[in-house]
Amino acid sequence: MSVAGRVDVRERVIRKVSEKVASEVIGVEVGRVSVAASDYRDGVAVRIDTPMPVPSLDDSDAVAATGAVVEAAGRMQTRVKDELSRVLGRPVTRVDITINGAVTPTRRRVR
């Protein structure tokens, strides 16, 4: 018995792996990252929709070290591309990142 239709596991796996890698590189929870992946010019293209981690505004040294949003996003883009290429074993030819907000680290109480 055969079932009509198709299951494209490869794209789903690439998307899930990309979500995990992007969340680790960017520094946000995997549930906050949304990824779309497709074949593009002999490789893989990914579109990432994510909040950007920002330091607490009380920590002026950390804020200064973060730099401009555009520069930080560019560094994230390069790191995601390099890490994904390594993990997937395929060239990642394009990474587009859309910043949809900001997240700050949660404060933990010292006991």
Buried (B, 14 or more C-beta within 10 A) or exposed (E): EEEEEEEEEEEEEBBEBBBBBBBBBBEBEEEBBBBEBEEEEEBBBBBBBBBBBBBEEEEEEEEEEBEEEEEBBEEBBEBBBBBBBEBBEBBBBBBEBEBEEEBEEEEEEEE
